[in-house]
Amino acid sequence: MRAELEASKSELAAVHLRLKGAESGWAKSKAEGNTSGAKTVANLVNTDEEGVTRRLMERVQALESKMASPRVWNEKSIEMECTNED
């Protein structure tokens, strides 16, 4: 009877150790998943910010080129007017 009790205790201790190992593995996996998910979200945010920044820069360049065009035409017009007055 005592031997059976000792065997049951030993088996219970082994099951307890396996359960602790499984819990530790699950917690580690969950932490890695959370870290991976956070990195994915951060990458998506960075990608989105880069895209927005790029589009804004393209718009600024387009506006600058539009603003430069009338200046060139106005300068040429003024030059032409000055040469016509001579």
C-alpha positions in Angstrom: 0.0 0.0 0.0 2.8 2.3 0.9 4.6 1.6 -2.4 1.4 2.5 -4.3 1.1 5.7 -2.4 4.7 6.6 -3.2 4.3 5.7 -6.9 1.1 7.9 -7.0 3.0 10.8 -5.4 5.9 10.4 -7.8 3.5 10.3 -10.8 1.7 13.4 -9.5 5.0 15.2 -9.0 5.9 14.4 -12.6 2.6 15.6 -13.9 3.0 18.7 -11.9 6.4 19.4 -13.4 5.1 18.8 -16.9 2.2 21.2 -16.3 4.6 23.9 -15.0 6.8 23.4 -18.1 3.7 23.7 -20.4 2.6 26.9 -18.5 6.1 28.4 -18.9 6.2 27.5 -22.6 2.8 29.0 -23.1 3.7 32.2 -21.3 7.0 32.5 -23.3 5.1 31.8 -26.6 2.5 34.4 -25.7 5.2 37.0 -24.8 7.0 36.3 -28.1 3.7 36.7 -29.9 2.9 40.0 -28.2 6.4 41.2 -29.1 6.1 40.1 -32.7 2.6 41.7 -32.9 4.0 45.0 -31.5 6.8 44.9 -34.0 4.3 44.3 -36.8 2.1 47.2 -35.7 5.2 49.5 -35.4 6.3 48.5 -38.9 2.9 49.3 -40.3 2.8 52.6 -38.5 6.3 53.4 -39.8 5.4 52.4 -43.3 2.3 54.5 -43.2 4.2 57.5 -41.9 6.8 57.1 -44.6 4.1 56.9 -47.3 2.4 60.0 -45.9 5.7 61.9 -45.7 6.6 60.9 -49.3 3.2 62.0 -50.6 3.5 65.3 -48.8 6.9 65.9 -50.2 5.6 65.1 -53.7 2.8 67.6 -53.3 5.2 70.3 -52.0 7.5 69.7 -55.0 4.5 70.0 -57.4 3.4 73.2 -55.7 6.9 74.6 -55.8 7.2 73.8 -59.5 3.8 75.4 -60.2 4.8 78.5 -58.2 8.1 78.7 -60.1 6.4 78.6 -63.5 4.5 81.9 -63.3 7.6 83.6 -62.0 9.6 82.5 -65.0 6.8 83.7 -67.3 6.5 87.0 -65.4 10.2 87.5 -65.6 10.2 86.8 -69.4 7.2 89.1 -69.8 9.0 91.9 -68.0 12.1 91.3 -70.1 10.0 91.4 -73.3 8.2 94.6 -72.2 11.5 96.2 -71.4 13.0 95.3 -74.8 9.9 96.5 -76.6 10.0 99.9 -74.9 13.5 100.5 -76.2 
